[in-house]
Amino acid sequence: MSSMENKKLRINMLSSSEKVAGQGVSGAYRELVSLLHRDAKDQLIVTENLPVEADVTHFHTIDFPYYLSTFQKKRSGRKVGYVHFLPETLEGSLKIPFFLKGIVKRYVFSFYNRMEHLVVVNPMFIEDLVAAGIPREKITYIPNFVNKEKWHPLPAEQVAQLRKEMELAKDQFVVVGAGQVQKRKGIDDFIRLAEELPEITFIWAGGFSFGGITDGYERYKKIMDNPPKNLIFPGIVSPERMRELYALADLFLLPSYNELFPMTILEAASCEAPIMLRDLDLYKVILEGDYRATSDVSEMREAILEYKENPEALKELKEKSKRISKQYSEERLLGIWLKFYREQAALGKK
């Protein structure tokens, strides 16, 4: 091993995502930082938000001060950007006024252009970035991963106890969804399913991370304050509580219309909850068919009833979740990140 390889690399992380509770980006960011601190101490020195000299500066969010910092002469090493979203995917989450849309788009791409390399968490982004003029060789796909210590199945007796606490019968069929309450997440379909299937319990964990600027805020607020009897909105919950909800779920349903790389799916899989999703192209790529795909609300309804009547089919779906969990394990992704940082640091020295 050459001395170059023995030397610890300095990786400086820049992120402001943790200022907003219930935002998926911050979960993924914190997981990566913790994993590197815990398992790569002998190879990396990881700092956060400090203007330090580094071999690689890893930009996780696109704040304006970060953008300005890319023009300074500091020795921040190789500039790597983490693409969590593209301007298109922002639109369903926030009400961006029409006149700002062009500006937002220009800024986002200008930020990405300041980077020497980009990591996408979603393989579908690669084509969009290439179309926007970013060279393909500047882009690497590295998926999110899941912390097994945090996200794992619970023992049967604990699940029975949880059901008792929530006044749910042992054989009561429970469908759980999670994410910010917004149109993009398919929350309207989730509500409709609850209305059409009163004999089934539906639980949606999540709230308004972006407050009043969330698309459809008033309407959802009204439903959440007065939902059908079989629909429960616990709001934004702690990870411990979320783990309990995954454990309670006979079926995890995420009816989103578009997704970046939903951590909730990976968490649910890690807790071995069977997974049903809207049939999106992204999932075909990242989950390779290890879930039940449905195209609309009526297919979702049929599938829920089918699984309620057929425990064997549900068991098969649970096995598929275990496969997803392996694919996105910490061990596998740690190796991928270390190799990536080494390559980038070496390129930064050229």
C-alpha positions in Angstrom: 0.0 0.0 0.0 1.5 3.4 -0.9 1.7 6.2 1.6 -0.9 8.0 -0.4 -3.4 5.4 0.4 -2.5 5.4 4.0 -3.1 9.1 4.5 -6.5 10.0 5.8 -8.6 12.0 3.5 -10.3 15.1 4.7 -13.9 15.3 3.7 -15.8 18.5 4.5 -19.6 18.3 4.4 -21.9 21.3 3.8 -25.6 21.0 4.5 -28.4 23.1 5.9 -31.1 20.4 5.4 -31.4 19.7 9.1 -33.0 23.0 9.8 -36.3 21.6 8.4 -37.8 18.8 10.4 -39.4 15.9 8.4 -37.4 16.6 5.3 -36.0 13.4 3.7 -32.7 15.0 2.7 -31.6 15.5 6.3 -32.2 11.9 7.1 -30.0 10.7 4.3 -27.3 13.3 5.1 -27.2 12.4 8.8 -27.0 8.7 8.0 -24.0 9.2 5.7 -22.1 11.3 8.1 -22.7 8.9 11.0 -21.7 5.9 8.9 -18.4 7.6 7.9 -17.7 8.7 11.5 -18.4 5.2 12.8 -16.9 2.9 10.2 -14.3 4.9 8.2 -12.4 6.7 11.0 -9.2 5.1 10.0 -9.5 6.4 6.4 -11.4 9.7 6.6 -11.5 12.8 8.7 -15.0 14.2 8.3 -15.8 17.8 9.2 -19.1 19.6 8.8 -19.8 23.2 7.7 -16.4 24.5 8.6 -14.4 26.6 6.2 -11.4 24.1 6.4 -8.9 22.9 3.9 -10.1 19.6 2.6 -9.4 17.0 -0.1 -13.1 16.8 -1.0 -15.8 19.4 -0.1 -19.2 17.6 -0.4 -22.1 20.0 -1.0 -25.4 18.5 0.2 -27.7 21.5 -0.2 -27.6 24.4 -2.6 -27.5 27.4 -0.2 -26.4 30.7 -1.6 -23.5 31.2 0.8 -22.2 27.7 -0.4 -22.5 28.9 -4.0 -20.5 32.0 -3.2 -17.9 29.9 -1.4 -17.1 28.1 -4.7 -15.7 31.3 -6.1 -13.2 31.8 -3.2 -9.6 30.8 -3.5 -9.7 28.5 -0.4 -8.2 25.1 -0.8 -11.4 23.2 -0.5 -10.2 20.3 -2.7 -12.5 18.6 -5.1 -16.0 20.1 -5.2 -18.6 17.4 -5.2 -22.3 18.2 -5.3 -25.1 15.9 -4.1 -28.1 16.1 -6.3 -31.2 15.4 -4.2 -33.7 17.1 -6.5 -34.1 18.8 -9.8 -36.2 22.0 -10.3 -39.1 19.8 -11.8 -39.4 17.8 -8.6 -39.5 20.9 -6.4 -42.7 22.1 -8.0 -45.1 19.6 -6.4 -43.6 20.3 -3.0 -43.6 24.1 -2.9 -45.8 26.8 -4.4 -43.1 28.5 -6.5 -44.5 31.7 -8.1 -44.4 31.5 -11.9 -41.9 34.4 -12.3 -39.4 32.7 -9.9 -39.5 29.3 -11.7 -37.0 30.3 -14.3 -34.7 31.9 -11.8 -34.8 28.9 -9.5 -34.0 26.6 -12.4 -31.1 28.8 -13.6 -29.7 29.0 -10.1 -29.9 25.2 -9.5 -28.1 24.4 -12.7 -25.6 27.2 -12.2 -24.8 25.7 -8.7 -24.4 22.2 -10.2 -22.1 23.6 -12.9 -19.8 25.0 -10.2 -19.2 21.5 -9.0 -16.4 19.3 -10.4 -18.4 16.2 -9.9 -22.0 15.3 -9.1 -23.5 12.4 -7.1 -27.1 11.6 -8.0 -29.3 9.7 -5.5 -31.6 8.9 -8.3 -30.4 7.2 -11.5 -33.2 8.9 -13.5 -31.5 12.3 -12.9 -28.5 11.4 -15.0 -30.4 12.0 -18.3 -31.9 15.2 -17.1 -28.5 16.6 -16.1 -26.9 15.5 -19.3 -29.7 17.2 -21.2 -29.0 20.4 -19.3 -25.4 20.3 -20.6 -23.6 18.6 -17.7 -21.1 16.0 -19.1 -22.0 12.4 -18.3 -18.6 11.6 -17.0 -19.1 14.2 -14.3 -22.0 12.3 -12.7 -22.0 9.2 -10.4 -25.1 7.4 -9.1 -24.8 6.4 -5.4 -28.0 5.4 -3.7 -29.2 6.0 -0.2 -28.8 3.3 2.4 -30.5 2.3 5.6 -29.3 2.1 9.2 -30.2 -1.4 10.4 -29.8 -0.5 14.0 -32.5 2.0 13.7 -34.8 0.3 11.1 -35.5 -3.4 11.9 -38.5 -5.6 12.6 -39.9 -5.7 16.1 -40.7 -8.9 18.1 -44.3 -10.2 17.7 -45.2 -9.6 21.3 -44.2 -5.9 21.0 -46.3 -5.6 17.9 -49.3 -7.2 19.8 -48.8 -4.7 22.6 -48.7 -1.8 20.1 -51.9 -3.0 18.6 -53.5 -3.1 22.0 -52.4 0.4 22.8 -53.9 1.7 19.6 -57.1 -0.3 20.1 -56.6 -2.4 17.0 -57.7 -6.0 16.9 -55.1 -8.6 16.3 -56.5 -9.4 12.8 -57.3 -5.7 12.0 -55.7 -5.0 8.6 -53.5 -1.9 8.8 -52.1 0.1 5.9 -49.3 2.6 6.7 -48.0 5.5 4.5 -45.4 8.1 5.4 -44.1 11.3 4.0 -44.9 15.0 3.9 -48.5 15.8 3.4 -48.6 17.1 -0.1 -50.3 16.3 -3.4 -47.1 14.9 -4.9 -47.1 12.1 -2.3 -50.5 10.8 -3.6 -52.1 11.7 -0.2 -55.4 12.2 -2.0 -55.5 8.6 -3.1 -54.6 7.5 0.4 -57.5 9.5 1.9 -59.9 8.1 -0.8 -58.9 4.5 -0.1 -59.6 5.1 3.6 -63.1 6.5 2.7 -63.8 3.5 0.3 -62.5 0.8 2.7 -63.9 1.7 6.1 -63.1 -1.8 7.5 -59.4 -1.2 7.1 -57.2 1.1 9.2 -55.1 3.6 7.4 -52.3 5.5 9.1 -50.3 8.4 7.4 -47.3 9.6 9.3 -46.0 13.0 8.3 -47.0 16.6 8.4 -46.3 19.9 6.6 -42.5 20.3 6.7 -42.9 23.5 4.6 -45.8 24.9 6.6 -48.3 27.1 4.8 -46.4 27.2 1.5 -47.1 23.5 1.0 -49.3 22.9 -2.1 -52.9 22.3 -0.9 -52.2 23.2 2.7 -55.7 24.5 3.6 -57.5 21.5 2.2 -55.3 18.9 3.8 -55.3 20.7 7.1 -59.1 20.4 7.1 -59.1 16.7 6.4 -56.4 16.0 9.0 -58.4 17.9 11.7 -61.5 15.8 10.9 -60.5 12.5 9.1 -62.7 9.5 8.6 -62.8 7.2 11.7 -60.4 4.6 10.1 -57.8 7.1 9.0 -55.2 8.2 11.6 -52.8 11.2 11.2 -50.2 11.1 13.9 -48.3 14.0 12.3 -44.5 14.1 12.1 -43.3 11.3 14.4 -40.0 10.3 15.9 -37.9 7.6 14.3 -38.8 5.2 17.2 -42.5 5.8 16.6 -42.1 5.4 12.9 -40.4 2.0 13.4 -43.4 0.9 15.5 -45.7 2.0 12.7 -43.8 0.0 10.1 -44.0 -3.0 12.5 -47.8 -2.5 12.8 -48.2 -2.3 9.0 -49.7 -5.3 7.2 -48.9 -3.3 4.1 -46.8 -0.2 3.5 -48.3 2.0 0.8 -46.6 5.0 -0.8 -48.8 6.4 -3.6 -46.4 9.2 -4.7 -46.6 10.4 -8.3 -42.9 11.2 -8.4 -40.1 10.4 -6.1 -36.4 11.2 -5.8 -35.3 8.2 -3.7 -37.8 7.7 -0.9 -36.1 6.8 2.3 -39.4 5.6 3.7 -39.4 2.7 1.2 -36.0 1.6 2.3 -36.9 2.0 6.0 -40.1 0.1 5.5 -38.2 -2.7 3.7 -35.6 -2.8 6.5 -38.4 -3.3 9.0 -39.7 -6.0 6.7 -43.1 -4.4 5.9 -44.6 -5.6 2.6 -44.5 -2.7 0.1 -47.0 -1.4 -2.4 -46.2 1.6 -4.7 -47.5 3.5 -7.6 -46.0 2.0 -10.8 -43.2 4.6 -11.4 -40.2 4.0 -13.8 -37.8 4.9 -11.0 -38.8 1.9 -8.9 -38.2 -0.5 -11.7 -34.6 0.7 -11.7 -33.9 1.0 -8.0 -36.1 -1.8 -6.6 -36.1 -4.3 -9.4 -39.6 -5.5 -9.0 -39.4 -6.3 -5.3 -42.8 -4.6 -4.5 -46.4 -4.6 -5.7 -46.9 -2.0 -8.5 -50.3 -0.4 -8.9 -51.3 2.1 -11.5 -54.2 3.9 -9.8 -56.5 4.1 -6.8 -58.8 1.3 -8.0 -55.9 -1.1 -8.5 -54.6 -0.1 -5.0 -58.0 -0.9 -3.6 -58.2 -4.3 -5.3 -54.7 -5.1 -4.1 -55.4 -4.2 -0.5 -58.4 -6.4 -0.5 -56.5 -9.2 -2.2 -53.7 -9.1 0.5 -56.2 -8.9 3.3 -57.8 -12.2 2.1 -54.5 -13.9 1.1 -51.8 -14.0 3.8 -49.6 -16.2 1.6 -49.3 -13.5 -1.1 -48.5 -11.0 1.7 -45.8 -13.3 3.0 -44.2 -13.3 -0.5 -44.3 -9.6 -0.6 -42.5 -9.5 2.8 -39.7 -11.7 1.3 -39.3 -9.1 -1.4 -38.8 -6.4 1.2 -36.0 -8.4 2.8 -34.3 -8.4 -0.6 -34.5 -4.6 -0.9 -33.0 -4.3 2.5 -29.9 -6.3 1.6 -29.4 -4.3 -1.6 -29.3 -1.0 0.4 -27.3 -2.1 3.4 -24.7 0.1 5.1 -21.9 -2.4 4.4 -22.4 -2.3 0.7 -22.7 1.5 0.5 -19.8 2.2 2.7 -17.5 0.5 0.3 -19.0 2.4 -2.6 -18.5 5.8 -0.8 -14.9 5.2 0.2 -13.9 4.2 -3.3 -15.7 7.3 -4.6 -14.0 9.7 -2.2 -10.5 8.2 -2.9 -11.1 8.7 -6.7 -12.3 12.2 -6.3 -9.5 13.3 -3.9 -7.0 11.9 -6.4 -8.6 13.9 -9.2 -8.5 17.0 -7.1 -4.8 16.8 -6.7 -4.1 16.6 -10.4 
